Amino acid sequence: MKTIRTLLASLLILVPGIALAAPVLIYENDGTAFVETLGPDDAYLTFYADPASDPYIWAEGMISGGVLTASLSISETPSTVLLESTSVVSYALIDNAPELDGTPNADTFTVIFDGLTGAAAALFGTQAQVVFTFFIEDEDAGYYDWVNARIYADTPAVPLPATLPLLGLTLAGAALLRRRVRF
């Protein structure tokens, strides 16, 4: 019975697996945003960090008929573009209701860009997820004085190293040899 358990444990190690990686935060900065509502499904949006900040993050977009057209630019200096894109895959606005005591909850606007270019594009793989965090309650005539922008890389799945199946075979072989030596 002990040998069967050893073999089953070895087989579990042999099963090739993939470790899924969570999005990795690459850049973050605070800035200011402006939103101008142009109609029920239309709006102009812009976000910009303090130009002296590092990295400088700038994003601009237009929602027309529920479709977002946007551009993203991240740079270290005016001459070093780290990441740029004008290709939007999807977007979502999450407006979190305030707590029962009236305390506001942070709201998020998430945009996924692909077609990435720039010196740091290789860090991101094929897509970058940009999450703008703000408080809708802080809006003043379309301006938001504090908005946090976080840019994540959607890292690909990480395959397990080939040494794990080899270790499993070794353990299974050792278990079989041990069993034969006892008889």
Stockholm file with secondary structure:
# STOCKHOLM 1.0

chainA/1-183         MKTIRTLLASLLILVPGIALAAPVLIYENDGTAFVETLGPDDAYLTFYADPASDPYIWAEGMISGGVLTASLSISETPSTVLLESTSVVSYALIDNAPELDGTPNADTFTVIFDGLTGAAAALFGTQAQVVFTFFIEDEDAGYYDWVNARIYADTPAVPLPATLPLLGLTLAGAALLRRRVRF
#=GR chainA/1-183 SS CHHHHHHHHHHHHHSCCEECCCCEEEEEEEEEEEEEEEETTEEEEEEEECTTSSSEEEEEEEEETTEEEEEEEEEEETTEEEEEECEEEEEEEECCCCCTTSCCCCEEEEEEEESCBSTTGGGTTTEEEEEEEECGGGCBTTEEEEEEEEEEECCCCEECCTHHHHHHHHHHHHHHHHHHHHC
#=GC SS_cons         CHHHHHHHHHHHHHSCCEECCCCEEEEEEEEEEEEEEEETTEEEEEEEECTTSSSEEEEEEEEETTEEEEEEEEEEETTEEEEEECEEEEEEEECCCCCTTSCCCCEEEEEEEESCBSTTGGGTTTEEEEEEEECGGGCBTTEEEEEEEEEEECCCCEECCTHHHHHHHHHHHHHHHHHHHHC
//
